[in-house]
């Protein structure tokens, strides 16, 4: 089974999405393996509600939504509506696939 980041276009889309400082900051928050004060388990994706994810970034909610949609389109971030909230996370397998680009064969 081929992984998402096997194609040059998919990698290009991912790196293009991460080239924006706000999207890079959001992705960094999402790829942390655990919430502060909790025990870390790298096999479990940490989920953030959109409102919590944007705290301290000083960007408008509409801009935050745009950046998350771009990360989602690039295959970097998963999103799921739960009632009034939207949860966002990075699947650990996608991180492994993306990091394999930097590993020599």
C-alpha positions in Angstrom: 0.0 0.0 0.0 1.5 3.3 -1.0 1.4 6.1 1.6 0.1 9.6 0.9 3.5 11.2 0.7 4.9 8.9 -1.9 4.3 11.4 -4.7 6.3 14.6 -5.3 3.0 16.5 -5.7 1.7 15.4 -2.3 5.0 16.4 -0.6 5.0 19.7 -2.4 1.5 20.4 -1.2 2.5 19.5 2.4 5.6 21.7 2.4 3.7 24.6 0.7 1.1 24.4 3.4 3.8 24.5 6.1 5.6 27.5 4.5 3.1 29.9 6.2 4.2 30.8 9.7 0.7 30.5 11.2 0.1 27.1 9.6 3.5 25.9 10.8 2.7 27.1 14.4 -0.7 25.3 14.2 0.9 22.1 12.9 3.6 22.2 15.7 0.8 22.4 18.3 -1.0 19.5 16.7 2.0 17.2 16.4 2.9 17.4 20.0 2.5 13.9 21.4 0.7 14.9 24.6 -1.0 17.7 26.4 1.1 19.4 29.1 0.9 17.5 32.4 -0.2 14.2 30.9 1.7 11.0 30.1 2.7 10.7 26.5 1.7 8.0 24.2 2.9 8.6 20.6 0.4 6.1 19.1 -2.5 8.3 20.1 -3.2 11.5 18.2 -3.8 14.5 20.4 -7.0 16.3 19.5 -7.6 20.0 19.9 -10.8 22.0 19.5 -10.3 24.7 16.9 -10.9 27.5 19.5 -8.3 26.0 21.9 -5.8 25.5 19.1 -5.8 29.2 18.1 -5.2 30.5 21.6 -2.3 32.9 21.8 -1.8 33.1 18.0 -3.5 36.5 17.7 -5.3 35.6 14.5 -9.0 36.0 13.7 -11.2 32.9 13.9 -11.9 33.1 10.2 -8.2 33.2 9.4 -7.6 30.2 11.8 -10.3 28.3 10.0 -8.7 29.1 6.6 -5.3 27.9 7.8 -6.7 24.7 9.2 -8.5 24.0 5.9 -5.3 24.5 4.0 -3.5 22.0 6.3 -6.4 19.6 5.8 -6.3 19.9 2.0 -2.5 19.2 2.1 -3.2 16.0 4.0 -1.5 17.2 7.2 -4.4 17.7 9.5 -7.5 15.6 10.1 -10.8 17.4 11.2 -14.0 16.1 12.7 -17.1 17.9 13.9 -18.3 16.9 17.3 -21.5 18.8 18.1 -20.6 22.5 18.1 -16.9 21.9 18.2 -14.5 20.9 15.4 -11.6 18.7 16.6 -8.3 18.7 14.7 -5.4 16.3 15.0 -2.4 14.9 13.1 -2.4 11.1 12.6 0.9 9.6 13.9 1.2 7.6 10.7 1.2 10.7 8.6 4.0 12.2 10.7 6.0 9.0 10.1 5.3 9.2 6.4 6.3 12.8 6.1 9.4 12.3 8.2 10.5 9.5 5.9 11.2 12.1 3.3 14.2 13.3 5.4 15.5 9.7 6.0 18.1 8.5 3.6 17.2 5.3 1.7 
